[in-house]
């Protein structure tokens, strides 16, 4: 029997029960259902709607299975129901499966799956999806080819200060020469520093850009300023990374880095 037919039959049964209420004693419905029975009833309703193809119910059942809320925790079953909802263009389900695949906490990290769903979200104008695609393409892995060019496109689509800082960093440090542009990196970094001349991250970006251009005296001077600024804001990054880059610039070496994945 199809679940849709079961729902109809359940509805008819409820109607028959309530239509017969007039011939029952007045106290027949005076005892409220227990919280457990109410929860069980709601769960059955959600399960039936999910099996019948309702995207909201599929998403909810998936979250419940992933978290072990009201049902036994089952990550594979939870992922199945979330994906079923995502395939029906349920935006929150698409965001959930993309985030779970990207972050790799509850589920093993799978950048190919994350890329697939972030691309769907990005096509709908989701700036956060563009941002995370930028990290996926700048780092690569799990079957996704690292590509600084595609990372630059995604971060540029976002266009906020943090994303443009990542653009400047890639332009200055990408291992592949064809994607580096020191002059553009300097220009972007200087623009971002206009709002806060002591921002250690943008000073770090600017120093890397100067080093890319071979302007190592400027790179050393700027990196020293970045370290000084970092002492006022130690949560931004580890000072040993800044010091390591300073030593490279003193040795007249430009810095190269593949942007690591963030959570």
C-alpha positions in Angstrom: 0.0 0.0 0.0 1.4 3.4 -0.9 2.0 5.8 2.0 -0.4 8.4 0.4 -3.1 5.8 0.7 -2.1 5.1 4.3 -2.4 8.8 5.1 -5.9 8.9 3.6 -6.9 5.8 5.6 -5.5 7.3 8.8 -7.5 10.5 8.1 -10.7 8.5 7.6 -10.1 6.6 10.8 -9.6 9.8 12.8 -12.8 11.2 11.3 -14.7 8.0 12.3 -13.4 8.2 15.8 -14.3 11.8 16.3 -17.7 11.4 14.6 -18.5 8.8 17.2 -17.5 11.0 20.1 -21.2 12.1 20.8 -22.1 8.6 21.9 -19.2 8.2 24.3 -19.2 9.3 27.9 -18.2 12.9 28.4 -15.0 11.9 30.2 -13.7 9.8 27.4 -11.4 12.5 26.1 -10.6 14.2 29.4 -7.3 12.4 29.8 -4.6 14.2 27.8 -2.2 12.1 25.7 1.2 11.6 27.2 4.1 13.6 25.9 5.6 10.3 24.7 2.6 9.3 22.7 2.3 12.8 21.2 5.9 12.7 20.1 5.5 9.2 18.7 2.4 10.3 16.8 4.3 13.3 15.3 7.2 11.1 14.4 5.0 8.7 12.5 3.4 11.6 10.7 6.8 13.0 9.7 8.0 9.6 8.5 4.9 9.1 6.4 5.1 12.5 4.8 8.8 12.0 4.1 8.2 8.7 2.5 5.4 10.3 0.5 7.9 12.8 -0.9 7.3 15.9 1.2 10.6 17.8 1.1 10.1 19.6 4.5 9.4 16.3 6.2 12.4 14.7 4.5 14.7 17.5 5.7 13.3 17.3 9.2 13.6 13.5 9.4 17.2 13.8 8.1 18.1 16.2 10.8 16.5 14.1 13.4 18.5 11.0 12.2 21.7 12.9 12.0 21.3 14.3 15.6 19.7 11.2 17.1 16.7 13.4 18.1 13.5 11.4 18.8 15.0 8.5 16.7 18.2 6.5 16.9 21.2 8.3 15.4 21.9 7.1 11.9 24.2 9.4 9.9 23.8 7.4 6.6 20.0 7.4 7.0 20.0 11.1 7.9 22.2 12.0 5.0 19.8 10.0 2.7 16.8 12.0 3.8 18.5 15.4 3.7 19.7 14.6 0.1 16.2 13.6 -0.9 15.0 17.0 0.2 18.0 18.7 -1.5 17.1 17.0 -4.8 13.7 18.7 -4.5 15.4 22.2 -4.4 15.0 22.5 -0.6 17.5 25.2 0.1 18.2 24.5 3.7 18.7 20.8 2.8 21.2 21.8 0.1 23.0 24.1 2.5 23.1 21.3 5.2 24.5 18.6 2.9 27.1 21.1 1.4 28.2 22.2 4.9 28.4 18.7 6.3 30.5 17.5 3.3 32.8 20.6 3.5 33.4 20.7 7.3 34.0 16.9 7.8 32.9 16.8 11.4 29.7 14.7 11.6 30.5 13.1 8.2 33.8 12.4 6.5 34.9 15.5 4.4 33.9 15.1 0.8 34.8 18.2 -1.3 33.3 16.8 -4.5 29.9 16.5 -2.8 30.4 20.0 -1.2 31.4 21.5 -4.5 28.2 20.0 -6.2 25.8 21.5 -3.7 27.7 24.8 -3.3 27.5 25.3 -7.0 23.8 24.8 -6.9 23.5 27.4 -4.1 25.9 29.8 -5.8 23.7 29.8 -8.9 20.9 31.0 -6.7 23.0 33.9 -5.5 24.3 32.5 -2.2 27.4 34.5 -1.4 28.5 32.0 1.3 28.5 29.2 -1.2 30.8 31.3 -3.5 33.1 31.9 -0.5 33.4 28.2 0.3 33.9 27.3 -3.3 36.8 29.7 -3.2 38.4 27.7 -0.5 37.6 24.4 -2.2 39.3 25.5 -5.4 42.2 27.1 -3.7 43.0 24.0 -1.7 41.7 21.1 -3.8 41.4 17.5 -2.8 38.8 14.7 -2.7 38.6 14.6 -6.5 38.4 18.4 -6.9 41.3 19.9 -8.8 43.1 22.8 -7.1 42.8 25.8 -9.4 43.7 29.4 -8.3 41.9 30.8 -11.2 38.6 29.4 -10.2 39.2 30.3 -6.6 39.8 33.9 -7.6 36.5 33.9 -9.5 34.6 32.6 -6.5 36.1 35.0 -4.0 35.6 37.9 -6.4 31.9 37.0 -6.7 31.6 37.6 -3.0 33.3 40.9 -3.1 33.4 41.7 0.6 36.6 42.7 2.5 37.5 39.2 3.7 37.0 37.7 0.2 39.0 40.4 -1.5 41.7 39.9 1.0 41.8 36.3 -0.1 42.0 37.5 -3.7 45.0 39.6 -2.9 46.7 36.7 -1.1 46.2 34.3 -4.0 47.4 36.9 -6.5 50.6 37.3 -4.4 51.2 33.7 -3.4 49.6 31.2 -5.7 52.2 28.5 -6.7 51.2 28.7 -10.4 52.7 31.7 -12.0 49.9 32.3 -14.5 47.6 33.3 -11.7 49.9 35.7 -9.8 49.6 39.4 -10.3 51.7 41.3 -7.7 50.6 44.7 -8.9 46.9 43.9 -8.6 47.6 42.3 -5.2 49.3 45.5 -4.0 46.4 47.6 -5.3 43.8 45.5 -3.6 45.7 45.4 -0.3 46.2 49.1 -0.2 42.5 49.6 -0.8 41.6 47.3 2.0 44.0 49.1 4.3 42.3 52.4 3.8 39.6 51.5 6.3 42.2 50.1 8.8 45.8 50.8 8.3 46.8 48.5 11.2 45.0 45.4 10.0 47.6 42.6 10.3 46.0 40.4 7.7 45.9 43.0 5.0 49.5 44.2 5.9 50.6 40.5 5.6 48.9 40.4 2.2 50.6 43.6 1.1 54.0 42.4 2.2 53.5 39.2 0.2 52.5 41.3 -2.8 55.6 43.4 -2.6 57.7 40.3 -2.4 56.0 38.9 -5.5 57.1 42.1 -7.3 60.6 41.7 -6.0 60.3 44.8 -3.8 61.8 43.0 -0.8 62.7 46.1 1.3 59.1 47.2 1.1 58.0 43.6 1.9 60.3 43.5 5.0 59.1 46.9 6.2 55.4 46.0 5.7 55.8 42.6 7.3 57.4 44.2 10.4 54.3 46.5 10.6 52.1 43.4 10.3 53.9 41.8 13.2 53.5 44.9 15.3 49.8 45.1 14.5 49.4 41.4 15.3 50.6 42.0 18.8 47.6 44.2 19.3 45.3 41.6 17.8 46.8 38.1 18.5 43.6 36.2 17.5 44.0 37.0 13.8 46.8 34.6 13.1 49.9 32.9 14.6 52.8 35.3 14.9 55.3 32.5 14.0 53.8 32.4 10.5 54.3 36.1 10.1 57.9 35.9 11.5 58.7 33.0 9.1 57.5 35.1 6.1 59.6 38.1 7.4 62.7 35.9 7.3 61.9 34.8 3.8 61.6 38.4 2.6 64.9 39.2 4.2 66.4 36.3 2.2 64.8 37.9 -0.9 62.4 35.0 -1.4 58.7 35.5 -2.3 56.2 33.4 -0.4 54.1 30.7 -2.0 51.1 29.0 -0.4 48.1 26.9 -1.1 45.3 28.4 0.9 44.3 25.7 3.5 40.7 24.7 4.0 38.8 26.4 6.7 35.8 25.2 8.7 
